[in-house]
Amino acid sequence: MNRLKDLREDNDLKQEDVAKILNISQTNYSKYELEKINIPVETLKKLALFYNTSLDYILGLTNIKKKLK
């Protein structure tokens, strides 16, 4: 997902950094960004909380990068 890559780069993070936060390998995280494997719902929730944005934004359903309340 390009949104994941954009969010990661906007926060000056490497794939390895986000993979550690999610407790997965860098290889698996890379596959998420390249849309080679589906992201589990729990992982999507962790990413939304980490980046303080909505699942809709991460999934590309909206272009509005809302902050979570």
Helices and strands as residue ranges (DSSP letters): H 2-10, H 15-22, H 26-33, H 41-51, H 55-58
